[in-house]
Amino acid sequence: MAKWRKEYYEHDDLEYSNLIRKDELTVDDLEKLLSWKSYRFRKTMRNKLENKTKEINDLRKKRPQEPILDDFVRKFYPDYPDGAPIFGTFIKHILNPDEFPVYDQFVHKAYHRLSGTQIEKDCLMDCYEKYRSFFKEQKAKLGCTDKQLDETLWAYGRYG
């Protein structure tokens, strides 16, 4: 783990870590979180976020599970999960970070390498559910934080 974690490129990670654990998020906080994930998301989401901040904060307090979160994500992307699966999983992460780890192309690759499974075309959402279980198992096995494991898997998926 230490080898690959060193390869992680930190970009505003302290700000991300502080924001993701806040009790109440502002529109600016949400914009910063989306910028941390991808500048492209932030640019397209500002107007939608302004109208949803209260609902986002209410959901964060409840730490909801799948069906409620899927319905909420569809307010941003009506064709979710078929369209914008990475963005949708990140919105879920914002709403319930303990239950929904960050997911992107690099942790997707790392998961498949480490689990010995083949990457299938268009498997992102099915793979995400398996990845969530894998992530929890690895976190318990390694005794690390979500952030440490995410950084390690990201670096391994990108450079490994």
N, C-alpha and C positions, 0 to 999 in steps of 0.2 A: 504494500500500500504506500509506504513512504516514498519509494522510488517514483511511482507515477504521480503522486500528489505534488512532488516538487516541480513537475512539468506543467502544472496547472497555471494558466495565465490569469492572474487576478485583475479584474476590471470592476472597480467599484464594489468589491465584495463586502467591505465593511458597511457601506451604506445599505446594500441588499440585506445583510444579516440584521441590521438594526430595523429596517423597514418591515421585513417579513414577520417579525415578532411583535410589532406594535398592536395595541388594542384597537385603535381607530386609525384608519388610513384616510388621507385627503386625496383629492384628485391629483395633486402634485406627487404625492407618495406613490400612487398607482402608476403614474406616468414614469417615474423613476424606476419602479420595478419592471415595467415593460421595456424601458430602455436598457436595463441590465440584461434582459433576455434578448431583445432585438430592437434596434432602432426603428426598423420597419413597422413593428407592431405599435410602438408609441405614436408614430406619426398618424396612423390611421384610426387610433382608438380614442383620442382626446375627447371628442364630442360625445361619444358613447359613454365614456367614463363619468363625465360631469353629471349625467342623469342617473347614474347607477351607484354612486359612492355610498349612499345610505344603505342600499340593499346589499352591497358588498360587505360593509361593516356588520350589518345584521347577520348575514350568513357566516362571516368569520367567527362571530361569537358563538354560533350554534354548532360549528364544525360539522356540517352536514355530509352525508354520504352521496353516493353515485347519482340516483335519479334526480334529486333536487339540483345538484351541481350541473348535470347534463342539461336540464331545462334552462338553467341560468346561462350557461355558455351559449346555448342556441339563440339567446337574445342578441348576442354579438355576431354569431355566425349561424344562421338558420340551418345550414347544411351540415353542421357538426354532428357526428364525428367524422363523416366522410370527407369533409373539407376542413382544413386548418386543424389537424389533430394536435400538432405541437403547441399551437397557441391555446387550444382548448385545455390541454393538460396543464399548461402554465397558469391559466385562470383558476383551474381546480387547485393548483399548488398555492396560489395566493389565498384562496378561500379556506384551505385546510392543509397547511404545509406539513403537518405531521403524518397525514394519511396519503398525500399525493406528492411524491418526489418530482423534482424537475426532470424533464425528459427532452432529449434532443437527439440529433443524428449521432453524436459521439457516444453518449451513454447507451444508445440503441446498439451501436456496433460493439461496444465493450460488453454489454449484456450477452450478446450472441456469442462472442468469442469465449467468454468465461463460462457460459452455460453449455457450450458445445452444440448450440442449435443453429440451424441455417436461417439466414435472413431471407424472408419470403417477400415477394412484391406485395405492397399494400397491406402489410400486417401490422402497421403501427399501433392501432388501437388494441388489437388482440395481444400484441406483444407488450403493450404498456401494462396490461393487467398482470401478465406473467412477470414483468419487470418489477412491479410493485412488490410482489411476493419475494422475488430475488433480492431486492433492495433491503427489505426488512430482515431477511435471513443474514445477509452479509453484514449489515449494521450490527446485529446482535453478535454474530460470530467475531467480528473485528473489534467490537467495543468502541465504536467511533460515532461521531455526530453525523447527522444527515449531510451537512455541508462538506465535511471531510470526505465522506464516501462519494458524494457527487463530484467533487473536485478530482478525486482519484480516478473514477470511472470516465469522466470527461477526458482527462489527459490520456488514459489508456486507449480510449476509443479514437482519439485524434492522432496520437503519435505511436501507439503500440503496433 
